[in-house]
Amino acid sequence: MTESIQRIADLAGNFLPAENIRSDEAGFTLDLGGSSLAFFSPGEGSYVGYCRARVADLGEKALPAKFATEALEGNFFWRGTDGAVVSFEADENAVYLTDRFDDGAFEDEADLSDFIDGFVRALDDWRARLDACIEEEGASAKEVL
């Protein structure tokens, strides 16, 4: 874990219980009930870090075309993602939300807490959008049958 990511983990430890923070070589993960946020950096010498969370594991379901369109529109100048990016991992058949931040972006616990709150709001929004698209697609398929 880079020094910068360790500093952020230490900040998180000031307002979250220790059992909610899991560290590994790459970074750390915050367990926030229904969401796990992974904080990591590309490596030493990098001046950026990332926060990533799984929006949903699609399992056997296909990614709804309507959701893909919404994600592309939301990613356009980050206007629907609060600065993050919605992406699809084909090998996992999962949708992710990822945000990038500069080294030193969080001066104190309040800055980090505000970032986490905003990220979780965006994450919940994209989960609701995906659920609605899956439900709508399922209803449309039933109508055709």
C-alpha positions in Angstrom: 0.0 0.0 0.0 1.4 3.4 -0.9 2.0 6.0 1.8 -0.8 8.2 0.4 -3.4 5.3 0.6 -2.2 4.4 4.1 -2.8 8.0 5.1 -6.3 7.8 3.8 -6.8 4.5 5.7 -5.6 6.2 8.9 -8.1 9.0 8.3 -10.9 6.5 7.8 -9.8 4.8 11.1 -10.6 8.0 12.9 -14.3 7.8 12.2 -15.0 4.2 11.3 -14.7 1.1 13.5 -11.5 -0.8 12.9 -13.4 -4.0 11.9 -14.9 -2.0 8.9 -11.4 -1.5 7.4 -9.5 -4.3 5.8 -6.0 -3.6 4.4 -3.9 -5.5 1.9 -0.9 -4.9 -0.3 -2.8 -2.8 -2.9 -4.8 -0.6 -0.5 -7.7 -1.0 1.8 -11.5 -1.7 1.7 -14.2 0.0 3.8 -17.1 -2.2 4.6 -20.1 0.0 5.0 -23.0 -2.4 5.4 -24.3 -2.9 1.9 -21.3 -1.5 0.2 -17.6 -2.2 0.1 -15.4 0.6 -1.1 -11.8 -0.3 -2.3 -9.2 2.4 -2.1 -6.0 1.8 -4.0 -3.2 3.4 -6.0 -1.5 2.3 -9.2 1.7 2.2 -7.3 4.6 4.1 -5.7 5.4 7.3 -7.5 1.8 7.7 -8.6 0.0 10.9 -7.6 -3.5 9.6 -7.9 -5.7 7.1 -6.1 -9.0 5.4 -6.8 -12.1 4.4 -5.0 -14.0 1.5 -6.6 -17.2 -0.3 -5.7 -19.3 -3.0 -7.3 -22.6 -1.6 -8.4 -23.9 -5.2 -9.1 -22.9 -8.7 -10.0 -25.2 -9.5 -12.9 -24.8 -13.3 -12.5 -26.6 -14.9 -15.5 -28.4 -11.7 -16.5 -27.2 -9.7 -19.5 -26.4 -6.0 -19.1 -29.6 -4.2 -20.2 -29.1 -2.0 -23.2 -31.0 0.8 -21.6 -28.6 0.8 -18.6 -25.6 0.9 -20.9 -27.1 3.9 -22.6 -27.8 5.6 -19.2 -24.2 4.8 -18.1 -22.7 6.4 -21.3 -24.9 9.5 -20.8 -24.0 9.6 -17.1 -20.3 9.3 -17.8 -20.4 12.2 -20.3 -18.5 14.9 -18.5 -19.3 12.9 -15.3 -22.7 14.7 -15.1 -24.6 11.7 -13.9 -21.9 10.1 -11.7 -20.8 12.9 -9.4 -17.3 12.7 -10.9 -17.0 8.9 -11.0 -17.2 6.5 -13.9 -19.6 3.6 -14.4 -18.0 0.7 -16.1 -18.7 -3.0 -17.0 -16.3 -5.8 -16.3 -17.1 -8.5 -18.9 -15.1 -11.3 -17.3 -16.9 -10.9 -14.0 -20.3 -9.8 -15.6 -20.3 -7.0 -13.1 -20.9 -3.2 -13.1 -18.5 -1.0 -11.1 -18.4 2.7 -10.1 -14.9 4.1 -9.9 -13.7 7.6 -8.8 -10.2 9.1 -9.1 -8.7 11.5 -6.6 -5.3 13.3 -6.5 -2.7 12.6 -3.8 -3.5 14.8 -0.8 -7.2 15.2 -1.8 -8.4 14.6 1.7 -6.9 17.0 4.3 -8.9 15.6 7.2 -11.6 13.2 8.3 -14.4 15.6 7.2 -13.1 15.7 3.6 -12.8 11.9 3.4 -16.3 11.5 5.0 -17.8 13.9 2.5 -16.2 12.0 -0.4 -17.4 8.7 0.9 -21.0 10.0 1.4 -21.1 11.4 -2.1 -19.6 8.2 -3.6 -22.1 6.0 -1.7 -25.0 8.3 -2.9 -23.8 7.9 -6.5 -23.4 4.1 -6.0 -26.9 3.8 -4.6 -28.3 5.8 -7.5 -26.6 3.6 -10.1 -27.8 0.4 -8.2 -31.4 1.8 -8.4 -31.0 2.6 -12.1 -29.7 -0.8 -12.9 -32.4 -2.6 -10.9 -35.1 -0.5 -12.7 -33.6 -1.3 -16.1 -33.5 -5.0 -15.3 -37.1 -4.9 -14.0 -38.2 -3.0 -17.0 -36.5 -5.3 -19.4 -38.0 -8.4 -17.6 -41.5 -6.8 -17.9 -41.0 -6.1 -21.6 -39.8 -9.7 -22.2 -43.0 -11.0 -20.5 -45.2 -8.8 -22.6 -43.7 -10.2 -25.8 -44.2 -13.8 -24.6 
